[in-house]
Amino acid sequence: MADKYDVIVLGSGPGGYVAAIRCAQLGLKTAIVERENLGGICLNWGCIPTKALLRSAEIFHYMQHAKDYGLAAKSIDADLEAVVKRSRGVAKQLNQGVTHLMKKNKIAVHMGEGTLTGATTLTVKGEKGEEKLAAKHIIVATGARARDLPFAPADGKRVWTYRHAMTPPEMPSKLLVIGSGAIGIEFASFYNDMGADVTVVEMLDRVVPVEDHEVSAFLEKSLTKQGMTIMTGAGVEDLKAGAKSVKAKIKGKDGKTAETEFSHVIVAIGIQPNTEEIGLEKLAEMDRGFIRIDPYGRTKSKGLWAIGDCTPGPWLAHKASHEGVTAAEAIAQELGNKDIHPHPLDRSNIPGCTYCHPQVASVGMTEKAAKEAGYDVKVGNFPFIGNGKAIALGEAEGFIKTVFDGKTGELLGAHMIGAEVTELIQGYTVGKQLETTEAELMQTVFPHPTLSEMMHESVLGAYGRALHI
């Protein structure tokens, strides 16, 4: 006899565990199935432990530049093993936190490999042998994994994915990073700050190619100034891993191919959804391995839902969590809860953050995208050097850019690069969600002295009213 639930969530990442909690809050009998670690990739091998690594690198960077702040720090050294140990400790703490949340919300946890046997049934092979589970609804939240190079799969020794790079067996001396999206650039920044000689290869014509073109240009200039070699419009054509090094054939933007030797390589060329061999073949429509869903998470099969990185992008933890809440509320509504009113996800209001040095953050349309969409845009751009708090922090590099519809004043997008912009971006995200215009933002009082004042100045600048430049 199968265990029966209102909802079963397959996968416990930031989408899955949040969906389970929201289902439980709504009075639904809920279970979660996880094959590895509660919290999924984000808490255990992604978002959180990488930020712990980057924080250590940031502190190391400041210690090396103590003189800039009137301080003296001698015999500065980095202990990679200790840095990694701290990162893993942070991950463990959060994993235990999710375990506590499951118990608190009375969510049944089934550890093991889950396979769908129908839209509302599955089996779990794990610590209890084979279990048969059934539910009125199932949410697939199986996430994704790093995509390998077809000609050089990661071996964990010389060729790494992000997972290997988080627990390195040794410190790279000369590191090649293939791909300049958020993951690639964050690891490039970490290892550069830790003392490695870093080269970044990007096939497109600029780094962080999803960002505004001005942000990309500024970041490339900054990373180059920090000592990195940045190769855009370039591609790695071959990798040959040896016992002590990796030889890479790299074709530059000039069309010429040269072979260079590196100690290690990080491959960060995108993700592959975890949707194979879990029983989806006849239950869902797929697009390059990703599950097609409606704005609430429904698949083509009644009772079967999907959220997070196994569905179309952007592939971000906070997007997955929001989808989890939306799906949970839509399920509760279908099960008769008349007090809940789910809203479809607005993908244009999802912020993106890259935790390199300097940080990058954005929400909404780039200037180029807005123009291509036919908007008559007004653009404001305010530099960090014009902000007192930034100068006092010794972080005067960067800028904040805002893009408005010149006819209506609607905030179309915001783009930032500089210290702590990953914290600042939420101000514009709230503004976009509330459908704000430049008028409300101009009338908002921003505290002084703060970095947030630059947000105000950028809005003022779009209308020729900036005060401090």
C-alpha positions in Angstrom: 0.0 0.0 0.0 1.4 3.4 -1.1 1.9 6.2 1.4 -0.6 8.9 0.4 -0.1 12.7 0.6 -1.8 15.8 -0.7 1.6 16.9 -2.2 4.9 15.3 -2.8 7.9 17.4 -3.8 10.7 15.6 -5.7 13.9 17.5 -4.8 14.7 19.7 -1.8 16.6 22.6 -3.3 15.5 26.2 -2.7 12.5 25.6 -4.9 11.5 22.2 -3.5 11.9 22.8 0.2 10.2 26.2 0.0 7.3 24.7 -2.0 7.0 22.0 0.7 6.9 24.5 3.5 4.3 26.6 1.8 2.1 23.5 1.1 2.4 22.6 4.8 1.5 26.2 5.9 -1.7 25.8 3.8 -2.7 22.7 5.6 -1.7 20.2 3.0 -0.2 16.8 4.0 3.2 17.1 2.4 6.3 14.9 1.7 9.6 15.7 0.2 11.9 13.3 -1.6 15.7 13.9 -1.7 18.5 11.7 -3.0 21.5 13.5 -1.5 21.3 16.5 0.9 18.4 18.6 2.1 18.8 22.1 0.7 19.9 20.8 -2.7 22.8 22.3 -4.7 22.2 25.9 -3.6 22.7 25.3 0.2 25.2 22.5 -0.1 27.3 23.2 -3.2 26.1 26.4 -4.8 24.9 29.8 -3.7 25.7 29.8 0.0 29.1 28.0 0.3 30.4 29.9 -2.7 29.6 33.2 -1.0 31.5 31.9 2.1 34.5 31.3 -0.1 34.2 34.7 -1.7 33.9 36.4 1.7 37.2 34.8 2.7 38.8 36.0 -0.5 37.3 39.5 0.1 38.8 39.7 3.6 42.2 38.5 2.3 42.0 41.2 -0.4 41.3 43.9 2.3 44.1 42.6 4.5 46.6 42.9 1.6 45.4 46.5 1.1 45.4 47.4 4.8 47.7 50.3 4.1 45.0 52.0 2.0 43.0 52.3 5.2 45.9 53.6 7.4 46.5 50.1 8.9 49.4 47.7 9.0 49.1 44.0 8.4 52.2 41.9 8.0 52.9 38.3 6.9 49.5 38.0 5.3 48.9 34.4 4.1 45.9 32.4 2.9 45.2 28.9 4.1 43.1 27.3 1.4 42.2 24.2 3.4 40.9 26.4 6.3 39.0 28.6 3.8 37.3 25.6 2.3 36.6 24.1 5.8 34.8 27.3 6.8 32.7 27.2 3.6 31.7 23.6 4.2 30.8 24.5 7.8 28.4 27.2 6.6 26.8 24.6 4.2 26.4 22.1 7.0 24.8 24.7 9.2 22.2 25.5 6.6 21.5 21.9 5.8 20.7 21.3 9.4 18.5 24.4 9.2 16.4 22.9 6.4 16.2 19.6 8.4 14.8 21.6 11.3 12.3 23.4 9.0 11.0 20.0 7.7 10.4 18.8 11.3 8.8 22.1 12.4 6.3 22.0 9.5 5.6 18.3 9.9 6.8 17.5 6.4 7.7 13.8 5.8 11.2 13.3 4.4 11.9 10.3 2.2 15.7 10.1 1.4 16.4 8.2 -1.8 16.2 8.3 -5.6 12.7 9.2 -6.7 11.2 8.0 -10.0 7.7 9.0 -11.3 5.5 6.0 -12.1 2.6 8.3 -13.1 1.6 12.0 -12.7 0.7 11.5 -9.1 2.7 8.4 -8.1 6.4 7.6 -7.6 8.8 5.2 -6.0 11.7 6.0 -3.8 14.8 3.7 -3.6 16.9 4.6 -0.6 17.6 4.0 3.0 14.3 2.2 3.6 14.5 0.0 0.5 11.8 0.7 -2.1 8.9 2.9 -1.1 5.8 3.6 -3.1 4.3 7.0 -2.6 1.1 8.6 -4.0 -0.3 12.2 -3.9 -3.0 14.3 -5.3 -0.2 16.5 -6.7 3.5 16.1 -7.3 6.0 19.0 -7.8 9.2 18.1 -9.7 12.0 20.2 -8.4 15.0 18.1 -9.4 17.3 21.1 -10.4 20.3 20.9 -12.7 24.0 20.1 -12.8 27.0 21.6 -14.5 27.3 21.0 -18.2 30.5 19.2 -19.3 32.7 20.0 -22.3 31.9 17.1 -24.8 35.7 16.7 -25.6 36.9 17.0 -22.0 34.6 15.8 -19.2 35.5 17.0 -15.7 37.7 14.6 -13.8 38.0 16.5 -10.5 41.8 16.5 -10.7 42.8 18.9 -13.5 39.4 19.7 -15.1 36.8 20.9 -12.6 33.1 21.9 -12.4 32.0 24.4 -9.8 31.6 21.5 -7.4 35.2 20.5 -7.7 36.3 24.1 -7.5 34.6 24.5 -4.1 36.6 21.7 -2.5 39.9 21.9 -4.4 42.5 19.3 -3.7 45.2 21.9 -4.2 45.6 25.6 -5.0 45.8 26.3 -8.8 48.9 28.2 -9.9 47.6 29.0 -13.4 43.9 28.6 -13.8 41.7 28.6 -17.0 38.0 29.5 -16.5 35.8 28.6 -19.5 32.7 30.7 -19.4 32.1 34.2 -18.0 28.6 33.9 -16.6 28.0 34.3 -12.9 29.5 31.0 -11.8 32.7 31.4 -14.0 33.3 35.0 -13.0 32.7 34.3 -9.3 35.3 31.5 -9.2 37.7 33.5 -11.4 37.4 36.3 -8.8 37.9 34.0 -5.9 41.0 32.3 -7.2 42.5 35.5 -8.5 42.1 37.1 -5.0 43.7 33.9 -3.5 46.7 34.4 -5.7 46.2 32.2 -8.8 47.1 33.5 -12.3 43.6 33.5 -13.9 42.6 33.4 -17.6 38.9 33.7 -18.6 37.7 32.6 -22.0 34.3 33.6 -23.2 32.8 32.7 -26.6 30.6 35.8 -26.8 32.0 39.3 -27.4 31.8 40.4 -23.7 32.0 39.0 -20.2 28.7 38.5 -18.2 26.9 38.7 -21.5 23.4 38.8 -20.0 24.2 42.1 -18.4 24.0 45.7 -19.8 26.9 46.4 -22.2 28.3 49.2 -20.0 28.4 46.8 -17.0 30.2 44.2 -19.1 32.8 46.7 -20.3 33.4 48.1 -16.8 33.8 44.6 -15.3 36.3 43.5 -18.0 38.4 46.6 -17.4 38.3 46.0 -13.6 39.2 42.3 -13.8 42.0 43.1 -16.2 43.3 45.7 -13.8 43.2 43.0 -11.0 45.6 40.9 -13.1 43.3 38.5 -14.9 43.6 37.7 -18.6 40.2 38.1 -20.3 39.7 36.6 -23.7 36.3 37.4 -25.3 35.1 36.2 -28.7 37.3 33.2 -28.1 36.8 29.4 -27.7 38.6 26.4 -26.2 38.9 23.8 -29.0 40.7 21.1 -27.1 41.9 20.2 -23.6 44.5 17.5 -22.8 44.8 16.8 -19.1 48.1 15.3 -17.9 49.3 14.3 -14.5 50.4 17.8 -13.5 48.8 20.2 -16.0 46.3 20.8 -18.7 47.1 21.9 -22.3 44.4 24.0 -23.9 44.0 25.0 -27.5 42.4 28.4 -27.5 41.1 30.1 -30.7 41.2 33.9 -30.2 39.0 36.5 -31.7 41.6 37.0 -34.4 41.0 33.4 -35.6 44.4 32.2 -34.5 44.8 29.1 -32.3 47.4 28.8 -29.7 48.2 26.2 -27.1 48.7 27.2 -23.5 49.4 25.2 -20.4 47.4 25.6 -17.2 47.6 23.9 -13.8 43.8 23.5 -13.6 40.6 24.3 -15.6 37.1 25.3 -14.4 34.3 24.6 -16.9 31.4 26.9 -16.4 29.5 26.8 -19.7 26.0 26.3 -18.4 23.7 23.7 -16.8 22.1 20.4 -17.7 18.6 19.8 -16.2 18.2 16.7 -14.0 15.2 15.4 -15.9 16.6 12.1 -17.3 15.4 8.7 -16.1 12.9 10.0 -13.6 9.8 8.9 -15.5 9.0 12.2 -17.3 9.1 10.9 -20.9 5.3 10.5 -21.3 4.2 12.9 -18.6 5.6 16.3 -19.6 6.6 18.3 -22.7 10.3 18.9 -22.8 12.5 21.6 -24.4 16.2 20.7 -24.5 15.7 18.7 -21.4 13.8 21.4 -19.5 10.2 20.8 -18.5 7.6 23.1 -20.1 5.2 24.7 -17.6 2.5 27.3 -17.5 3.0 30.5 -15.4 1.9 28.6 -12.2 4.1 25.5 -12.8 1.6 23.1 -14.3 2.9 20.5 -16.8 0.7 18.9 -19.5 -0.3 16.1 -17.0 -3.0 16.9 -14.5 -1.5 16.8 -11.0 2.1 17.1 -12.1 4.0 20.4 -11.6 7.5 21.6 -12.0 9.6 24.4 -10.7 13.2 25.7 -10.6 16.3 24.8 -12.6 14.6 21.8 -14.3 12.2 24.4 -16.0 13.0 27.3 -18.3 15.3 30.0 -16.9 16.5 32.2 -15.5 18.2 29.5 -13.4 18.3 31.3 -10.1 17.6 30.1 -6.6 15.3 32.9 -5.8 13.3 32.3 -8.9 12.9 28.7 -7.9 11.7 29.6 -4.4 9.1 32.0 -5.8 7.9 29.4 -8.3 7.6 27.0 -5.4 5.3 29.3 -3.5 3.3 30.0 -6.6 2.8 26.3 -7.3 2.0 25.5 -3.7 -0.7 28.2 -3.7 -2.1 27.1 -7.0 -2.4 23.5 -5.8 -4.1 24.6 -2.6 -6.6 26.6 -4.7 -7.3 23.5 -6.8 -7.8 21.5 -3.6 -10.6 23.9 -2.5 -8.8 26.7 -0.6 -10.9 29.8 -1.6 -8.8 32.2 0.5 -5.6 31.8 -1.6 -5.0 33.7 -4.8 -1.8 32.8 -6.5 -0.1 35.2 -8.9 1.9 34.1 -12.0 5.6 34.8 -12.0 6.7 38.0 -13.8 10.1 37.0 -15.1 11.0 40.6 -16.0 11.1 41.4 -12.2 13.6 38.7 -11.3 16.9 40.3 -10.1 20.3 38.7 -11.0 23.4 39.0 -8.9 27.1 38.1 -9.5 29.3 38.1 -6.4 32.6 38.8 -8.0 34.8 41.8 -7.1 33.3 44.3 -8.0 29.8 42.9 -7.6 27.2 43.0 -10.4 23.4 43.2 -10.0 20.5 44.0 -12.3 16.8 43.7 -12.9 14.7 44.3 -16.0 15.7 45.4 -19.4 19.1 46.5 -20.5 19.3 49.8 -22.4 19.8 47.9 -25.6 16.9 45.6 -25.0 14.6 48.5 -24.2 15.5 50.3 -27.4 15.1 47.1 -29.4 11.6 46.7 -27.9 10.7 50.1 -29.2 10.9 52.3 -26.1 12.0 55.9 -26.2 14.4 55.5 -23.3 15.7 57.9 -20.7 18.9 56.7 -19.0 20.5 57.8 -15.8 24.1 56.8 -14.8 25.7 57.8 -11.5 29.3 56.9 -10.5 30.4 55.5 -7.1 33.1 58.3 -7.1 30.3 60.8 -6.6 29.1 59.1 -3.4 30.5 60.0 0.0 29.9 56.6 1.6 31.6 54.8 -1.3 34.7 57.1 -1.0 34.7 56.5 2.8 34.6 52.8 2.3 37.5 52.9 -0.1 35.2 51.5 -2.8 34.8 54.3 -5.3 34.8 52.1 -8.4 31.4 51.4 -10.1 28.2 53.0 -11.2 24.4 52.6 -11.1 22.4 52.9 -14.3 18.6 53.2 -14.6 16.5 52.8 -17.7 13.1 54.5 -18.0 10.3 54.7 -20.6 10.6 58.3 -21.7 6.8 58.5 -22.4 5.4 57.0 -19.2 8.2 57.2 -16.7 8.0 53.4 -16.1 11.2 51.9 -14.6 12.2 49.4 -17.3 15.6 48.3 -15.8 18.4 48.9 -13.4 22.0 47.8 -13.7 24.8 48.2 -11.1 28.4 47.3 -10.6 30.4 48.1 -7.4 30.5 47.4 -3.7 27.4 45.8 -2.2 25.2 46.3 -5.3 23.8 42.8 -4.7 22.1 44.3 -1.6 21.0 47.5 -3.3 19.3 45.9 -6.3 16.2 44.9 -4.3 15.2 48.5 -4.0 14.7 48.7 -7.7 13.1 45.3 -7.8 10.4 46.4 -5.3 9.9 49.5 -7.4 9.4 47.5 -10.5 7.0 45.1 -8.7 5.0 48.1 -7.6 5.0 49.5 -11.1 6.7 52.7 -10.0 7.6 55.6 -12.2 10.5 58.1 -11.9 8.1 60.5 -10.0 7.8 58.2 -6.9 11.5 57.4 -6.9 12.4 61.1 -7.1 10.1 61.9 -4.1 11.6 59.0 -2.0 13.9 60.1 0.8 17.1 58.1 0.8 19.2 58.0 4.0 22.6 59.8 4.1 25.4 58.7 4.0 24.6 55.5 2.2 25.4 53.8 -1.0 21.7 53.8 -1.7 21.8 57.5 -2.4 23.3 56.6 -5.8 20.1 54.9 -6.7 18.3 58.2 -6.2 21.0 60.1 -8.1 20.8 57.7 -11.0 17.0 58.3 -11.3 17.5 62.1 -11.1 20.2 61.8 -13.7 17.9 60.2 -16.2 15.9 63.4 -16.2 18.8 65.8 -16.0 18.5 66.5 -12.3 21.4 64.8 -10.7 22.8 66.8 -7.8 26.3 65.4 -7.2 27.9 65.1 -10.7 
